[in-house]
């Protein structure tokens, strides 16, 4: 088969032909009109003279195929007529899933640099994570994933022991089975020991994010055909604060998998959309669709889409949310296919194949391995059925030539009827859907539950702090993408617009979805940045903006065919500014857009790190537990719920849950009787309590003030505590062992006040523990103390042992 002509070369030839012939434009439009009506045609069907026709053939604008004729490149001729730019050597017929930067080494250097920035920004908290031999993950949730990684490693006999992931415990199998299984598998590959588990916890988020950066570059390049936008998109993603928080070094969670597979889902769908669109520019609709379906890469993309969508679903608990934008995109794509005259029953086949792969894969993972609830598999199959139904209706609509607006209305009605039917046919699954919706959208009490556009952030500052200034550039591009998808056949921009609108709507409800939004939004942000630079005459216009009249300045066009100034030669895709003044201006604009992110990224990352005092407290607690021979559950650490998993991970390894801390800690520290909680703590095996610097938020009589400020030694408003033994004192963290306490018994004159006191040194700080005890009417004196050591009891002394304090023994004063 002969090589397909390069559309860019055909465009250049068409421009030359129009200049040399007075009616050249009319001749080319006539040829395009005839070619649109026939797959191939003869000279007799063309209303042109033989001389003009001969010129078209000799210049390879028209080519002979099997004894008849057709245009060599519809896209090239149209670009020549409209003075649009086409990137060189980008024939979609030969497009494959290969490196899109191979043709331009400078683009490769730019991509490596952008990935380097992405890598560096994810290592901002490196020193806070790597502390000696320990990996101290930021925030709280990563310790849940580390718990399951180590639990699965303890149960498995090696990397081939798949029974570990097919018989996951309930806590792991219903919510995030793919995440836990991936962490276990990679840790086993690295040796299966504690070092391997720590390595996965530390580095997998960074490695996954770099891979996502490559995917985002490729996605942007497929959508825009502009390497500069691809590189800028990676840079925008690198400097997106909310995404940096959830993918920083040590932040092992389900999110890194979700973001990566979301990116792959977008990439495969975008490739399918753009490949078909560009083929329609090259030939008739029938030929374009036929060639699209004949390409093996089309089916590879469809299958890859189905696998990526399934993996993104099983990586976390909000699985069906990954199906919703796909369903919306399929419905809208069928609509624009009908409007453009393309047969949706054929154009949508690769996507339907991918959805079938998703449905079957999800069913296998649930019914064979038990992953997720049956609800997930059922919804996946329902989406397949819905997509097939919409496609069938779309084909009927196209053939009957009915109004596209009515078709959109039909889809809305069918979706509503389907939800109502689902509610009554499967009430149990409907209730599960409502429960999951409540869990995802209406949980409160944590920072992520706040809307991205919260009023207390003046609406506009939320996006600025989460995304930086690039957010508003991206929103402008979103408006443009919606407009072009509405006005013409642009399924690629339709895809990105649907995903951005979907995740933007969810982020408006709860900010926890902002990082998912960052993946497709980074493409819009990258395009907005390149557009801003072109507007300032510091770069060529983004490829998608290069239409007639766009970018024409100084008497020359900035199209691919060059300008008057450069002699009409094609300019490279990636240009480095040639003078220092231009370079400085470019850097200033980039800093203007990205500089705010450079401020917010360190600030937001710093909010997730654990202080030196907090980490040191875990080591002291661990040593104390070993010295007094405490074992879990007696070593449970009570703290703020946002740090609770971290403390328990390092002290006892049991960091699966923080429910008890979430339910009791706030009530405990806001109360005024910490000793009154002792029975509660003894019953629930609370062995240690950690408080942090919250003194400004609580009154002086509160438990918080008694423990953290007064070290449990009493003050003007309260007595020293009996059951809290200070074992670590820091400026922003204090740790106490909860103890029965030793009871000192003595005698004295009834009504006499006896001073019981001792001094202990904790973390280099001396604590004076002093109790004023009144002798009872029978002449006896008893007082419970939390420390071991020598006590002065009036004018006598007594030694209290550690065992007495731990076991609640009575020590008699002789």
Secondary structure, DSSP 4 states (H G I P E B T S, - for coil): -PPPPPHHHHHHHHHHHHHHSTTHHHHHHHHHHHHHH-SSB-GGGS-S-HHHHHHHHHTTSEEEETTEEEES-HHHHHHHHHT----TT--GGG--SS-TTTT-HHHHHHHHHHHHHHHHHTTTTHHHHEETTEE--SSSTHHHHHHHHHHHHHH-SSTT-THHHHS--HHHHTT-HHHHHHHHHHHHHTTSSHHHHHHHHHHHHHHHHHHHHHHHHHHHHHHHS-HHHHHHHHHHHHT-HHHHHHTSTT--SSHHHHHHHHHHHHHHHHHHHHHHHHHHHHS-HHHHHHHHHH-HHHHHHHHHHHHHHHHHHHTSS-TTHHHHHHHHHHHHHHHHHHHHT--HHHHTHHHHHHHHHHHHHHHHHHHTT--S-HHHHHHHHHHHHHHHHHHHHHHHHHHHT--HHHHHHHHHHHHHHHHHHHHHH-HHHHHHHHHHHHHHHS--SSGGGS-TT-GGGTTHHHHHHHH-THHHHHHHHHHHHHHHHHHS--HHHHHHHHHHHHHHHHHHH-GGGHHHHHHHHHHHHHHHHHHHHHHTTSSPPPGGG-STTSS-BTTB--STT--TTTTTPPPPSS---SSHHHHHHHHHHHHHHHHHHHHHHHHHHHTTSPPHHHHHHHHHHHHHHHHTT--TTTTEEE--HHHHHHHHHHHTS--S--HHHHHHHHHHHHSS-GGGGHHHHHHTTEEEEEEES-GGGS-TTSHHIIIIITTTS--SSSPPPSSEEEEEE-SSEEEEEE---EEEEEE--TT-EEEEEEEEEETTEEEEEEEEEE--TTSEEEEEES--EEEEETTEEEEE-HHHHHHT-EEE--
